[in-house]
Amino acid sequence: MGSNTGPQDERPAHQVAIAGFSIDRLPVTNAGFAEFLNAVGAVNKRGERLFDVDDPDARIHPKRGRWIVSEEFANHPVVEVPM
């Protein structure tokens, strides 16, 4: 995980062990996740953020009260969703 030559917040490259988990067969796209954010909001009932909009890699942005996808990334897998 990470990179020795990437952005500072990704350094250093290191191994990570994770427990088993479930994953969908198909990726969630930025367009699909923007629909989700527009339906439920960007913060859950516990006050936790569901999307890291402040990250420069984010492809979904708030605009006039709605979540809008950068058009060229609409069908790309969503990024910046905290775990």
N, C-alpha and C positions, 0 to 999 in steps of 0.2 A: 504494500500500500504506500502511496506517496511517491515522491520523486526527489532525487538529489539535485536536479537541475531546474525544477519547476518553480512555481510561486513559493514564497517564503512559508505560507501556511500549509504547504504540502510536504515540507522537508522534515526529516530525512526519509528516504525510502526505508520501509521496515515491514517485517512479517507480522500478520495479525491472525490469530486463531479465533474462529467464530463458531458458535453452536449451530446445530442444524436449524433450518428455517424453510418456510414455504415461499414460493414466488410464482407470480402469474406466468403463463406461457407467452403472453404478448406484452410488450412494453406499454406503459401509459405515456401517451404523447403529451407534449406541451399544450396542444389544443384541448385535449381531454381534461388535463389537470386544471387549465384555466376555467373550463366549464364547472368543474368541481368547486374551485375557489369562488366563482360567482354565485354558486348555489348555497354554499355553507359558510363562506368567509375564510379568512387566512389564519384565524386563531380558534383553537378548540375550547371546550367548556372549562378546561383546566388552565386556560390562559397561555397554552403552548402554541408557538408559531408553527403553522403547517407548511410554510414555504419561506425560504431565505432570500427574500427579494433584494436584500442589501448586497448580496454577493455579485461581483461583476460578471459571473458566468450565468446568472439568471436570464432566462429567455421569456419570462412572463413578467409584466409590469403593470402597476395600477395606473389607470388613466380615466379621469372623470368618473370615479366611483365604480369602475369595472376593472377586471383583470384582462389584459390584452396580451396576446402572444406576438412576439417578433415573427412576422409572416414567414421569413425564410426558415424558421425553426418549428413551425406549427406541427409537422409530422415527425419531429425528432423525439426521442425519449426524454421525458421530463428530468431535469436536474435540479439540485438545491432543495430537495425535500428532506428535512431532517429525519433521523431515525429515532 
